[in-house]
Amino acid sequence: MYEEKTLADLKVGDKVFYDGQYGRYEIVIIERLTPRQIVTTVGKFWKDRGYGVGGGDWNFTCIRILTPEREERVSLELLRQIANELRDKITVPRETDEIKQFIEAIKPYCKE
């Protein structure tokens, strides 16, 4: 079962959920902690609420505790990006054998 954490409980090397602008979701790693900030691979965030440091009102980013639901959200976003990249490069199969081949081809990109 998932154990509830807070941003204050995090350590260097922990993974967190990054909620960026325009629906950009990622799993990022904490590189450094200061008394007031969390520094990750994508920027600095306030330790008390997780909001991004600087950038103004129009630039809203934040980090959250990585939960299984949020991890699933990142996986779905990555699959969506892959599908968009492949959309113009592949023809969607219509026959059963073609569908099986297609599924085998995309399995490495899917979460088990």
N, C-alpha and C positions, 0 to 999 in steps of 0.2 A: 504494500500500500504506500501511497505517496505521503511523505512527511512534510508538513507545512513549514516553510522557511520565510525569513524576511531578508531584505537587502542587506541589513546589518550583519546577518549570519554568514555572508559570502566570504570566500577566501580567494587569493590569487590562484588562477588556474581553473576556477569554476566556470561552468557554462551558464549563460543567461539568454533569455529571449529578447531580441531586439525588434522593436516595433518602429520602423522608420516611416518616412513620408510616403504617401501614395501607395499604401499597402505593401511596402517592402518589409518582409519578415526574414530574420536570420537568427541563427544561433551563434553567439559571439563568446569570446573567452575574456575573462578578467585578467588584465596584465599587471595592474597596480591598484592599491588602495591607499587613500589618504584619509585623514579624519573626517573630511566632508564630501569626498568625491570617489567615484568608481571609474577607473580608466580601463577601457576595453579596446579591442582591435578596431572598433569603428568610431571611438570618441570618448568624451568625458560625460559623466552623468552624476547628478546629485544623489548622495547616498540615502538621504531621508525619504525621497519620493520616486527616484529613478528617472526624472526628466533630464533631457540633455542640457548641458551647460552652454550658454550663449546661443546665438543664432536668431534671436528675436521671436516674436509671437507667431510669425508665419512659418517657422521651421520647427515643427513639433516632432520630436523623437523621444523615445523612452526605452528603458530596459525593465524587464519583469523577471520574476523567478521562473525558471524553466520547469514547466509541468508537462506531463504526458500529452495533454490536450494542445498545448502550445507547440510542442515538438511535432505533433501531427499536422498542425497548421503550417509549419515550415516545410514539411515534406510535401504537402499538397501544393504549396507555392512553387517549390522546385519542379514538381511534375508539370504544373501549369506552364512554367517557363520553358521546359524541355518540349512540351507539346507545341507551344507557339513557335519555337525554333524549327521544329520538324514539320510543321504544318504544310509549308510550301515544298518540302523536299521529299515527302512520301505520299503514296497513294493508299488510302484506307482500303484494306482488303475486304472482299465481299464473299469469298468462298471459305469453307470451313478450314481447309488446309492452309490457306493464306492467313487466316485469323490466328491459327496456332503458331505459324512462323512469326507473325507480327508480335504475339505475346512473348515468345521466346526472345525476340530481339530487344524488347523493352524491359525484360525482367531485371537486368542489372541496375536499372534506374528506379526500381520500385522497392518500397519498404516491405520486408517479409512480414 
